[in-house]
Amino acid sequence: MSLPAVLLAAGSSPSPTPSESPTTVTVPSLQDAQESATNAASWVEENWSTWLAIGLRVLLIVVIAVVLRVVVQRSITKLIDRMNRTVASVDGTSLGGLLVNNERRRQRSQAIGSVLRSVASFLILGTAALMVLATFEINLAPLLASAGVAGVAIGFGARNLVTDFLSGVFMILEDQYGVGDQIDAGVACGEVIEVGLRVTKLRGDNGEIWYVRNGEVKRIGNLSQGWATAGVDVTVKASEDLHLVKSTLDEIAEKMSKEEPWNELLWSPIEVLGLDSVLLDSMVVRVSAKTMPGKALTVERELRWRVKRAFDAADIRIVGGATAPATEDPADPTASVAAPSAFANADSPQSAAATPIAPQRATTPPAK
């Protein structure tokens, strides 16, 4: 007997009555299974091309996004490295002294590269994610609206953080200052030891470290870019010979400009600008020169040292501040007191004040 005949005979046999079995169990027949498999096969046959197309599109989007991200990041890295090599190639030339140091270039390039790579990755991967969701025919309007509302809420809640970050990005891109620069940030002054996208670290004159948020900086005074000015005011007596003073200062300037290392720190000849002010008992002569950035104070100290030694040798007196008045003998307090009259009371306070105090004589003890 064949299997279909057996199954048909089994299906035609009387089913048990409720009295014979407490529960009724329905067993799916082979025909039902065949129908389910046929329906599933037909559904797969009808839709396999659609799912295959969707899968291929998703795979293509992911592959293109990954490859594009790798290419863009490598291009940014090569661009930053090329910029560093171009700047490093002129370190030994005269232009190298005007450029920033290696640490400043390294930190600036790392910050710029990090920002560019992060922005590129966000744009590429975000666009790929939206394209994948659109492939599955998902409505992106509610998702984009929710993301916009969440972005606005986060922007209001972390506005200080966003301000610091954006200020740091523009500060690095514009190269306002870098590691090793002496700056005045308004809230703090000192030497830049680290530049970040959110915080800049400064070392003050007394060794303290200032953490300055980039969003709090409203103006920057960079004392290490371009050139600096060293100015010294020499105050001498008004009776001094101006020709002797000027010739002495010219000799100091010429000698200092030819000696090392001052010939490298001075970027222009030391000039005697002339009289800055003239007073009754003194006059101020102004001496100025352009120096290497950050070396103005060093040049000023050396120039004052040389001026003092040269003026002492030339017998030129240097004065400072207000001239002290000439000292005179103190007046006698009793000189303005009139002599007592003959008719005055000898016991009055006026007579007592006008009477000189008699000197006290030491008394010797009696001999024993």
BALOBA-1460 file (C-alpha; in Angstrom, 3 decimals):
// residues 368
<rec num="1" residu="m" x="0.000" y="0.000" z="0.000"/>
<rec num="2" residu="s" x="1.292" y="3.433" z="-0.875"/>
<rec num="3" residu="l" x="1.823" y="6.275" z="1.581"/>
<rec num="4" residu="p" x="-1.036" y="8.452" z="0.263"/>
<rec num="5" residu="a" x="-3.481" y="5.546" z="0.635"/>
<rec num="6" residu="v" x="-2.342" y="4.955" z="4.222"/>
<rec num="7" residu="l" x="-2.711" y="8.638" z="5.078"/>
<rec num="8" residu="l" x="-6.156" y="8.740" z="3.417"/>
<rec num="9" residu="a" x="-7.288" y="5.655" z="5.384"/>
<rec num="10" residu="a" x="-6.033" y="7.189" z="8.581"/>
<rec num="11" residu="g" x="-7.887" y="10.391" z="7.820"/>
<rec num="12" residu="s" x="-11.134" y="8.534" z="7.116"/>
<rec num="13" residu="s" x="-11.078" y="6.603" z="10.431"/>
<rec num="14" residu="p" x="-13.564" y="7.774" z="13.028"/>
<rec num="15" residu="s" x="-12.273" y="10.426" z="15.386"/>
<rec num="16" residu="p" x="-12.465" y="9.825" z="19.106"/>
<rec num="17" residu="t" x="-15.530" y="11.086" z="20.898"/>
<rec num="18" residu="p" x="-15.222" y="13.674" z="23.653"/>
<rec num="19" residu="s" x="-15.929" y="10.976" z="26.134"/>
<rec num="20" residu="e" x="-12.962" y="8.969" z="24.984"/>
<rec num="21" residu="s" x="-10.368" y="11.869" z="25.159"/>
<rec num="22" residu="p" x="-10.544" y="14.876" z="27.477"/>
<rec num="23" residu="t" x="-8.724" y="17.173" z="24.978"/>
<rec num="24" residu="t" x="-8.820" y="17.421" z="21.180"/>
<rec num="25" residu="v" x="-5.462" y="17.890" z="19.415"/>
<rec num="26" residu="t" x="-5.537" y="19.061" z="15.801"/>
<rec num="27" residu="v" x="-2.604" y="17.692" z="13.882"/>
<rec num="28" residu="p" x="-1.811" y="19.526" z="10.617"/>
<rec num="29" residu="s" x="-1.958" y="17.236" z="7.716"/>
<rec num="30" residu="l" x="0.639" y="16.868" z="5.035"/>
<rec num="31" residu="q" x="-1.643" y="18.652" z="2.623"/>
<rec num="32" residu="d" x="-1.700" y="21.752" z="4.849"/>
<rec num="33" residu="a" x="2.076" y="21.693" z="5.061"/>
<rec num="34" residu="q" x="2.318" y="21.367" z="1.319"/>
<rec num="35" residu="e" x="-0.009" y="24.336" z="0.870"/>
<rec num="36" residu="s" x="2.005" y="26.487" z="3.326"/>
<rec num="37" residu="a" x="5.266" y="25.597" z="1.635"/>
<rec num="38" residu="t" x="3.723" y="26.316" z="-1.750"/>
<rec num="39" residu="n" x="2.497" y="29.734" z="-0.597"/>
<rec num="40" residu="a" x="5.886" y="30.606" z="0.920"/>
<rec num="41" residu="a" x="7.690" y="29.487" z="-2.204"/>
<rec num="42" residu="s" x="5.385" y="31.503" z="-4.386"/>
<rec num="43" residu="w" x="5.813" y="34.599" z="-2.145"/>
<rec num="44" residu="v" x="9.602" y="34.230" z="-2.237"/>
<rec num="45" residu="e" x="9.453" y="33.668" z="-5.988"/>
<rec num="46" residu="e" x="7.417" y="36.817" z="-6.416"/>
<rec num="47" residu="n" x="9.525" y="39.056" z="-4.092"/>
<rec num="48" residu="w" x="13.037" y="37.661" z="-4.236"/>
<rec num="49" residu="s" x="14.010" y="40.058" z="-6.980"/>
<rec num="50" residu="t" x="12.821" y="43.034" z="-4.905"/>
<rec num="51" residu="w" x="14.727" y="41.933" z="-1.760"/>
<rec num="52" residu="l" x="17.776" y="41.111" z="-3.792"/>
<rec num="53" residu="a" x="17.672" y="44.551" z="-5.360"/>
<rec num="54" residu="i" x="17.267" y="46.199" z="-1.928"/>
<rec num="55" residu="g" x="20.155" y="44.177" z="-0.488"/>
<rec num="56" residu="l" x="22.402" y="45.024" z="-3.401"/>
<rec num="57" residu="r" x="21.548" y="48.717" z="-3.086"/>
<rec num="58" residu="v" x="22.295" y="48.706" z="0.657"/>
<rec num="59" residu="l" x="25.559" y="46.862" z="0.093"/>
<rec num="60" residu="l" x="26.523" y="49.272" z="-2.675"/>
<rec num="61" residu="i" x="25.741" y="52.303" z="-0.482"/>
<rec num="62" residu="v" x="27.778" y="50.925" z="2.438"/>
<rec num="63" residu="v" x="30.763" y="50.025" z="0.241"/>
<rec num="64" residu="i" x="30.773" y="53.437" z="-1.468"/>
<rec num="65" residu="a" x="30.496" y="55.245" z="1.886"/>
<rec num="66" residu="v" x="33.364" y="53.273" z="3.449"/>
<rec num="67" residu="v" x="35.628" y="53.705" z="0.421"/>
<rec num="68" residu="l" x="34.824" y="57.425" z="0.146"/>
<rec num="69" residu="r" x="35.496" y="57.943" z="3.858"/>
<rec num="70" residu="v" x="38.887" y="56.219" z="3.636"/>
<rec num="71" residu="v" x="39.857" y="58.201" z="0.541"/>
<rec num="72" residu="v" x="38.845" y="61.551" z="2.063"/>
<rec num="73" residu="q" x="40.649" y="60.877" z="5.349"/>
<rec num="74" residu="r" x="43.840" y="59.835" z="3.567"/>
<rec num="75" residu="s" x="43.647" y="62.923" z="1.353"/>
<rec num="76" residu="i" x="43.306" y="65.167" z="4.415"/>
<rec num="77" residu="t" x="46.240" y="63.427" z="6.127"/>
<rec num="78" residu="k" x="48.447" y="63.808" z="3.050"/>
<rec num="79" residu="l" x="47.479" y="67.466" z="2.727"/>
<rec num="80" residu="i" x="48.419" y="68.182" z="6.360"/>
<rec num="81" residu="d" x="51.720" y="66.284" z="5.992"/>
<rec num="82" residu="r" x="52.550" y="68.193" z="2.804"/>
<rec num="83" residu="m" x="51.920" y="71.504" z="4.575"/>
<rec num="84" residu="n" x="54.247" y="70.482" z="7.394"/>
<rec num="85" residu="r" x="56.987" y="69.403" z="4.972"/>
<rec num="86" residu="t" x="56.696" y="72.662" z="3.037"/>
<rec num="87" residu="v" x="57.127" y="74.734" z="6.181"/>
<rec num="88" residu="a" x="59.917" y="72.518" z="7.510"/>
<rec num="89" residu="s" x="61.891" y="72.894" z="4.270"/>
<rec num="90" residu="v" x="62.463" y="76.611" z="4.948"/>
<rec num="91" residu="d" x="63.526" y="76.295" z="8.587"/>
<rec num="92" residu="g" x="67.159" y="76.878" z="7.666"/>
<rec num="93" residu="t" x="66.485" y="79.998" z="5.588"/>
<rec num="94" residu="s" x="65.857" y="83.578" z="6.615"/>
<rec num="95" residu="l" x="62.130" y="82.957" z="6.298"/>
<rec num="96" residu="g" x="62.332" y="80.184" z="8.857"/>
<rec num="97" residu="g" x="62.785" y="82.651" z="11.690"/>
<rec num="98" residu="l" x="59.417" y="84.226" z="10.892"/>
<rec num="99" residu="l" x="57.542" y="80.925" z="10.964"/>
<rec num="100" residu="v" x="56.094" y="79.161" z="13.949"/>
<rec num="101" residu="n" x="58.016" y="76.440" z="15.746"/>
<rec num="102" residu="n" x="57.632" y="72.699" z="15.270"/>
<rec num="103" residu="e" x="55.393" y="72.135" z="18.283"/>
<rec num="104" residu="r" x="53.049" y="74.885" z="17.177"/>
<rec num="105" residu="r" x="52.868" y="73.487" z="13.635"/>
<rec num="106" residu="r" x="52.286" y="69.978" z="14.955"/>
<rec num="107" residu="q" x="49.433" y="70.939" z="17.255"/>
<rec num="108" residu="r" x="47.832" y="73.201" z="14.673"/>
<rec num="109" residu="s" x="48.010" y="70.536" z="11.955"/>
<rec num="110" residu="q" x="46.638" y="67.879" z="14.286"/>
<rec num="111" residu="a" x="43.729" y="70.081" z="15.312"/>
<rec num="112" residu="i" x="42.879" y="71.053" z="11.731"/>
<rec num="113" residu="g" x="43.192" y="67.445" z="10.529"/>
<rec num="114" residu="s" x="41.025" y="66.161" z="13.375"/>
<rec num="115" residu="v" x="38.295" y="68.695" z="12.660"/>
<rec num="116" residu="l" x="38.303" y="68.028" z="8.920"/>
<rec num="117" residu="r" x="38.280" y="64.237" z="9.365"/>
<rec num="118" residu="s" x="35.431" y="64.405" z="11.883"/>
<rec num="119" residu="v" x="33.330" y="66.643" z="9.645"/>
<rec num="120" residu="a" x="33.989" y="64.442" z="6.594"/>
<rec num="121" residu="s" x="33.103" y="61.245" z="8.481"/>
<rec num="122" residu="f" x="29.912" y="62.772" z="9.866"/>
<rec num="123" residu="l" x="28.737" y="63.968" z="6.472"/>
<rec num="124" residu="i" x="29.578" y="60.750" z="4.594"/>
<rec num="125" residu="l" x="28.236" y="58.270" z="7.170"/>
<rec num="126" residu="g" x="25.145" y="60.369" z="7.928"/>
<rec num="127" residu="t" x="24.266" y="60.620" z="4.255"/>
<rec num="128" residu="a" x="24.808" y="56.875" z="3.794"/>
<rec num="129" residu="a" x="22.533" y="56.072" z="6.781"/>
<rec num="130" residu="l" x="19.740" y="58.229" z="5.368"/>
<rec num="131" residu="m" x="20.092" y="56.591" z="1.943"/>
<rec num="132" residu="v" x="19.871" y="53.110" z="3.514"/>
<rec num="133" residu="l" x="16.703" y="54.047" z="5.397"/>
<rec num="134" residu="a" x="15.222" y="55.491" z="2.229"/>
<rec num="135" residu="t" x="15.984" y="52.223" z="0.418"/>
<rec num="136" residu="f" x="13.678" y="50.391" z="2.866"/>
<rec num="137" residu="e" x="10.958" y="52.973" z="2.063"/>
<rec num="138" residu="i" x="11.015" y="54.395" z="5.604"/>
<rec num="139" residu="n" x="9.497" y="57.853" z="5.976"/>
<rec num="140" residu="l" x="12.383" y="60.139" z="6.978"/>
<rec num="141" residu="a" x="10.324" y="63.259" z="7.637"/>
<rec num="142" residu="p" x="9.511" y="62.459" z="11.322"/>
<rec num="143" residu="l" x="13.102" y="61.345" z="11.924"/>
<rec num="144" residu="l" x="14.564" y="64.532" z="10.473"/>
<rec num="145" residu="a" x="12.070" y="66.673" z="12.385"/>
<rec num="146" residu="s" x="12.932" y="64.938" z="15.668"/>
<rec num="147" residu="a" x="16.648" y="65.324" z="14.979"/>
<rec num="148" residu="g" x="16.148" y="69.035" z="14.315"/>
<rec num="149" residu="v" x="14.249" y="69.540" z="17.579"/>
<rec num="150" residu="a" x="16.859" y="67.539" z="19.516"/>
<rec num="151" residu="g" x="19.663" y="69.572" z="17.905"/>
<rec num="152" residu="v" x="18.011" y="72.843" z="18.907"/>
<rec num="153" residu="a" x="17.537" y="71.610" z="22.494"/>
<rec num="154" residu="i" x="21.141" y="70.438" z="22.749"/>
<rec num="155" residu="g" x="22.330" y="73.714" z="21.226"/>
<rec num="156" residu="f" x="20.505" y="75.749" z="23.874"/>
<rec num="157" residu="g" x="21.618" y="73.483" z="26.712"/>
<rec num="158" residu="a" x="25.287" y="73.338" z="25.682"/>
<rec num="159" residu="r" x="25.643" y="76.739" z="24.024"/>
<rec num="160" residu="n" x="28.804" y="77.546" z="25.994"/>
<rec num="161" residu="l" x="30.420" y="74.323" z="24.845"/>
<rec num="162" residu="v" x="29.411" y="74.974" z="21.234"/>
<rec num="163" residu="t" x="30.716" y="78.553" z="21.471"/>
<rec num="164" residu="d" x="34.056" y="77.374" z="22.856"/>
<rec num="165" residu="f" x="34.383" y="74.726" z="20.165"/>
<rec num="166" residu="l" x="33.548" y="77.030" z="17.257"/>
<rec num="167" residu="s" x="35.832" y="79.758" z="18.615"/>
<rec num="168" residu="g" x="38.662" y="77.242" z="18.896"/>
<rec num="169" residu="v" x="38.119" y="76.014" z="15.338"/>
<rec num="170" residu="f" x="38.231" y="79.514" z="13.840"/>
<rec num="171" residu="m" x="41.168" y="80.487" z="16.046"/>
<rec num="172" residu="i" x="43.198" y="77.531" z="14.782"/>
<rec num="173" residu="l" x="42.161" y="78.008" z="11.153"/>
<rec num="174" residu="e" x="43.082" y="81.714" z="11.259"/>
<rec num="175" residu="d" x="46.334" y="80.992" z="13.162"/>
<rec num="176" residu="q" x="45.714" y="83.760" z="15.695"/>
<rec num="177" residu="y" x="48.283" y="82.308" z="18.110"/>
<rec num="178" residu="g" x="50.116" y="79.068" z="18.772"/>
<rec num="179" residu="v" x="52.433" y="77.245" z="21.141"/>
<rec num="180" residu="g" x="55.275" y="79.485" z="22.293"/>
<rec num="181" residu="d" x="53.514" y="82.795" z="21.604"/>
<rec num="182" residu="q" x="53.280" y="85.464" z="24.284"/>
<rec num="183" residu="i" x="49.688" y="86.697" z="24.234"/>
<rec num="184" residu="d" x="47.321" y="88.951" z="26.144"/>
<rec num="185" residu="a" x="43.902" y="87.271" z="26.135"/>
<rec num="186" residu="g" x="42.186" y="89.904" z="28.258"/>
<rec num="187" residu="v" x="41.280" y="87.484" z="31.050"/>
<rec num="188" residu="a" x="44.898" y="86.272" z="31.368"/>
<rec num="189" residu="c" x="48.372" y="86.944" z="29.976"/>
<rec num="190" residu="g" x="51.260" y="84.558" z="29.453"/>
<rec num="191" residu="e" x="52.991" y="82.106" z="27.143"/>
<rec num="192" residu="v" x="50.864" y="79.612" z="25.214"/>
<rec num="193" residu="i" x="51.833" y="76.052" z="26.174"/>
<rec num="194" residu="e" x="48.881" y="74.148" z="24.664"/>
<rec num="195" residu="v" x="46.143" y="74.966" z="22.167"/>
<rec num="196" residu="g" x="42.889" y="73.006" z="22.171"/>
<rec num="197" residu="l" x="39.526" y="73.274" z="20.484"/>
<rec num="198" residu="r" x="37.831" y="74.211" z="23.770"/>
<rec num="199" residu="v" x="40.552" y="75.450" z="26.172"/>
<rec num="200" residu="t" x="43.876" y="77.247" z="25.739"/>
<rec num="201" residu="k" x="46.575" y="76.818" z="28.412"/>
<rec num="202" residu="l" x="48.780" y="79.789" z="29.304"/>
<rec num="203" residu="r" x="51.759" y="79.997" z="31.653"/>
<rec num="204" residu="g" x="51.899" y="83.290" z="33.516"/>
<rec num="205" residu="d" x="54.927" y="85.319" z="34.514"/>
<rec num="206" residu="n" x="54.970" y="83.764" z="38.000"/>
<rec num="207" residu="g" x="54.731" y="80.196" z="36.697"/>
<rec num="208" residu="e" x="50.992" y="79.731" z="37.153"/>
<rec num="209" residu="i" x="48.945" y="77.956" z="34.476"/>
<rec num="210" residu="w" x="45.785" y="79.625" z="33.192"/>
<rec num="211" residu="y" x="43.024" y="77.593" z="31.520"/>
<rec num="212" residu="v" x="41.211" y="80.018" z="29.232"/>
<rec num="213" residu="r" x="38.014" y="78.956" z="27.453"/>
<rec num="214" residu="n" x="38.126" y="79.956" z="23.814"/>
<rec num="215" residu="g" x="34.580" y="81.302" z="23.915"/>
<rec num="216" residu="e" x="35.497" y="83.814" z="26.664"/>
<rec num="217" residu="v" x="38.275" y="85.450" z="24.653"/>
<rec num="218" residu="k" x="36.965" y="88.655" z="23.098"/>
<rec num="219" residu="r" x="40.284" y="90.069" z="21.883"/>
<rec num="220" residu="i" x="43.803" y="88.715" z="21.474"/>
<rec num="221" residu="g" x="47.041" y="90.641" z="21.694"/>
<rec num="222" residu="n" x="49.840" y="88.532" z="20.213"/>
<rec num="223" residu="l" x="53.250" y="89.794" z="21.296"/>
<rec num="224" residu="s" x="55.189" y="87.191" z="19.285"/>
<rec num="225" residu="q" x="54.147" y="87.916" z="15.703"/>
<rec num="226" residu="g" x="55.871" y="90.342" z="13.354"/>
<rec num="227" residu="w" x="58.282" y="92.444" z="15.390"/>
<rec num="228" residu="a" x="58.485" y="94.140" z="18.776"/>
<rec num="229" residu="t" x="59.609" y="97.612" z="19.839"/>
<rec num="230" residu="a" x="62.198" y="98.224" z="22.550"/>
<rec num="231" residu="g" x="61.971" y="101.720" z="23.982"/>
<rec num="232" residu="v" x="64.147" y="103.291" z="26.716"/>
<rec num="233" residu="d" x="63.618" y="106.738" z="28.251"/>
<rec num="234" residu="v" x="66.823" y="108.330" z="29.535"/>
<rec num="235" residu="t" x="66.231" y="111.170" z="32.020"/>
<rec num="236" residu="v" x="69.123" y="113.583" z="32.535"/>
<rec num="237" residu="k" x="69.499" y="116.996" z="34.145"/>
<rec num="238" residu="a" x="68.365" y="119.996" z="32.162"/>
<rec num="239" residu="s" x="71.858" y="121.505" z="32.360"/>
<rec num="240" residu="e" x="73.534" y="118.605" z="30.509"/>
<rec num="241" residu="d" x="75.027" y="119.108" z="27.035"/>
<rec num="242" residu="l" x="72.607" y="117.661" z="24.476"/>
<rec num="243" residu="h" x="75.364" y="117.074" z="21.903"/>
<rec num="244" residu="l" x="77.358" y="115.033" z="24.416"/>
<rec num="245" residu="v" x="74.264" y="113.042" z="25.400"/>
<rec num="246" residu="k" x="73.360" y="112.274" z="21.772"/>
<rec num="247" residu="s" x="76.887" y="111.341" z="20.754"/>
<rec num="248" residu="t" x="77.195" y="109.011" z="23.758"/>
<rec num="249" residu="l" x="73.894" y="107.301" z="22.909"/>
<rec num="250" residu="d" x="74.885" y="106.960" z="19.231"/>
<rec num="251" residu="e" x="78.147" y="105.312" z="20.245"/>
<rec num="252" residu="i" x="76.271" y="102.871" z="22.498"/>
<rec num="253" residu="a" x="73.812" y="102.034" z="19.701"/>
<rec num="254" residu="e" x="76.522" y="101.456" z="17.097"/>
<rec num="255" residu="k" x="78.595" y="99.251" z="19.392"/>
<rec num="256" residu="m" x="75.614" y="97.188" z="20.556"/>
<rec num="257" residu="s" x="74.365" y="96.610" z="16.994"/>
<rec num="258" residu="k" x="77.671" y="94.970" z="16.019"/>
<rec num="259" residu="e" x="78.009" y="92.604" z="18.983"/>
<rec num="260" residu="e" x="76.533" y="89.126" z="19.288"/>
<rec num="261" residu="p" x="73.835" y="88.077" z="20.035"/>
<rec num="262" residu="w" x="72.340" y="91.560" z="19.881"/>
<rec num="263" residu="n" x="72.989" y="91.879" z="16.147"/>
<rec num="264" residu="e" x="70.489" y="89.028" z="15.601"/>
<rec num="265" residu="l" x="67.911" y="90.285" z="18.088"/>
<rec num="266" residu="l" x="67.920" y="93.812" z="16.641"/>
<rec num="267" residu="w" x="65.923" y="94.065" z="13.416"/>
<rec num="268" residu="s" x="66.605" y="97.782" z="12.928"/>
<rec num="269" residu="p" x="69.302" y="100.226" z="14.071"/>
<rec num="270" residu="i" x="68.938" y="101.741" z="17.515"/>
<rec num="271" residu="e" x="67.686" y="105.287" z="16.965"/>
<rec num="272" residu="v" x="67.909" y="108.307" z="19.246"/>
<rec num="273" residu="l" x="64.494" y="109.838" z="18.606"/>
<rec num="274" residu="g" x="65.264" y="113.061" z="20.477"/>
<rec num="275" residu="l" x="63.745" y="114.876" z="23.416"/>
<rec num="276" residu="d" x="60.515" y="113.291" z="24.584"/>
<rec num="277" residu="s" x="59.825" y="115.906" z="27.268"/>
<rec num="278" residu="v" x="61.543" y="118.924" z="28.844"/>
<rec num="279" residu="l" x="60.957" y="119.984" z="32.454"/>
<rec num="280" residu="l" x="62.428" y="122.719" z="34.633"/>
<rec num="281" residu="d" x="65.129" y="120.542" z="36.139"/>
<rec num="282" residu="s" x="65.242" y="117.465" z="33.809"/>
<rec num="283" residu="m" x="64.742" y="116.278" z="30.245"/>
<rec num="284" residu="v" x="63.876" y="112.884" z="28.752"/>
<rec num="285" residu="v" x="65.655" y="111.462" z="25.689"/>
<rec num="286" residu="r" x="63.858" y="108.630" z="23.854"/>
<rec num="287" residu="v" x="65.805" y="105.659" z="22.412"/>
<rec num="288" residu="s" x="63.970" y="103.020" z="20.329"/>
<rec num="289" residu="a" x="64.642" y="99.968" z="18.121"/>
<rec num="290" residu="k" x="62.740" y="97.127" z="16.429"/>
<rec num="291" residu="t" x="63.585" y="93.697" z="17.813"/>
<rec num="292" residu="m" x="62.765" y="90.060" z="17.300"/>
<rec num="293" residu="p" x="59.296" y="89.147" z="18.638"/>
<rec num="294" residu="g" x="59.361" y="88.556" z="22.365"/>
<rec num="295" residu="k" x="62.877" y="89.989" z="22.825"/>
<rec num="296" residu="a" x="62.018" y="93.638" z="23.474"/>
<rec num="297" residu="l" x="62.383" y="93.355" z="27.248"/>
<rec num="298" residu="t" x="65.786" y="91.678" z="26.934"/>
<rec num="299" residu="v" x="67.069" y="94.402" z="24.621"/>
<rec num="300" residu="e" x="65.725" y="97.147" z="26.897"/>
<rec num="301" residu="r" x="67.546" y="95.744" z="29.933"/>
<rec num="302" residu="e" x="70.838" y="95.485" z="28.078"/>
<rec num="303" residu="l" x="70.432" y="98.977" z="26.659"/>
<rec num="304" residu="r" x="69.796" y="100.476" z="30.107"/>
<rec num="305" residu="w" x="72.884" y="98.687" z="31.431"/>
<rec num="306" residu="r" x="75.082" y="100.111" z="28.691"/>
<rec num="307" residu="v" x="73.613" y="103.626" z="28.996"/>
<rec num="308" residu="k" x="74.312" y="103.731" z="32.728"/>
<rec num="309" residu="r" x="77.917" y="102.619" z="32.317"/>
<rec num="310" residu="a" x="78.580" y="105.002" z="29.400"/>
<rec num="311" residu="f" x="76.998" y="107.980" z="31.179"/>
<rec num="312" residu="d" x="79.052" y="107.337" z="34.304"/>
<rec num="313" residu="a" x="82.203" y="107.295" z="32.176"/>
<rec num="314" residu="a" x="81.179" y="110.534" z="30.412"/>
<rec num="315" residu="d" x="80.212" y="112.219" z="33.722"/>
<rec num="316" residu="i" x="76.576" y="112.613" z="32.651"/>
<rec num="317" residu="r" x="74.230" y="112.541" z="35.589"/>
<rec num="318" residu="i" x="71.056" y="110.461" z="35.253"/>
<rec num="319" residu="v" x="68.110" y="111.598" z="37.319"/>
<rec num="320" residu="g" x="64.795" y="109.906" z="37.896"/>
<rec num="321" residu="g" x="61.440" y="111.094" z="39.148"/>
<rec num="322" residu="a" x="60.940" y="114.399" z="40.925"/>
<rec num="323" residu="t" x="64.071" y="116.245" z="41.937"/>
<rec num="324" residu="a" x="64.495" y="116.497" z="45.726"/>
<rec num="325" residu="p" x="64.407" y="120.098" z="47.049"/>
<rec num="326" residu="a" x="67.597" y="121.662" z="48.384"/>
<rec num="327" residu="t" x="68.091" y="120.985" z="52.082"/>
<rec num="328" residu="e" x="68.387" y="123.986" z="54.446"/>
<rec num="329" residu="d" x="69.144" y="124.338" z="58.131"/>
<rec num="330" residu="p" x="66.006" y="123.958" z="60.249"/>
<rec num="331" residu="a" x="64.649" y="127.212" z="61.553"/>
<rec num="332" residu="d" x="64.755" y="128.058" z="65.255"/>
<rec num="333" residu="p" x="61.203" y="127.581" z="66.617"/>
<rec num="334" residu="t" x="61.761" y="130.325" z="69.199"/>
<rec num="335" residu="a" x="62.851" y="132.908" z="66.647"/>
<rec num="336" residu="s" x="59.270" y="133.910" z="65.859"/>
<rec num="337" residu="v" x="58.310" y="134.222" z="69.528"/>
<rec num="338" residu="a" x="58.427" y="137.774" z="70.846"/>
<rec num="339" residu="a" x="60.341" y="138.542" z="74.039"/>
<rec num="340" residu="p" x="58.181" y="138.916" z="77.144"/>
<rec num="341" residu="s" x="57.297" y="142.410" z="78.251"/>
<rec num="342" residu="a" x="58.480" y="143.822" z="81.564"/>
<rec num="343" residu="f" x="54.864" y="144.240" z="82.609"/>
<rec num="344" residu="a" x="53.908" y="140.708" z="81.647"/>
<rec num="345" residu="n" x="53.121" y="138.042" z="84.155"/>
<rec num="346" residu="a" x="56.211" y="135.861" z="84.606"/>
<rec num="347" residu="d" x="54.065" y="132.889" z="85.576"/>
<rec num="348" residu="s" x="51.861" y="132.987" z="82.461"/>
<rec num="349" residu="p" x="52.031" y="130.165" z="79.826"/>
<rec num="350" residu="q" x="53.246" y="132.654" z="77.199"/>
<rec num="351" residu="s" x="56.212" y="133.667" z="79.337"/>
<rec num="352" residu="a" x="57.013" y="130.037" z="80.086"/>
<rec num="353" residu="a" x="56.996" y="129.202" z="76.340"/>
<rec num="354" residu="a" x="59.297" y="132.098" z="75.529"/>
<rec num="355" residu="t" x="61.797" y="131.347" z="78.295"/>
<rec num="356" residu="p" x="64.632" y="129.068" z="77.148"/>
<rec num="357" residu="i" x="65.022" y="125.841" z="79.034"/>
<rec num="358" residu="a" x="68.060" y="125.858" z="81.214"/>
<rec num="359" residu="p" x="70.409" y="122.941" z="80.717"/>
<rec num="360" residu="q" x="70.366" y="120.367" z="83.468"/>
<rec num="361" residu="r" x="73.587" y="119.893" z="85.390"/>
<rec num="362" residu="a" x="74.635" y="116.531" z="86.640"/>
<rec num="363" residu="t" x="74.839" y="116.453" z="90.428"/>
<rec num="364" residu="t" x="77.705" y="114.598" z="92.052"/>
<rec num="365" residu="p" x="76.955" y="112.481" z="95.065"/>
<rec num="366" residu="p" x="78.529" y="113.698" z="98.329"/>
<rec num="367" residu="a" x="81.784" y="112.100" z="99.283"/>
<rec num="368" residu="k" x="81.685" y="109.685" z="102.137"/>
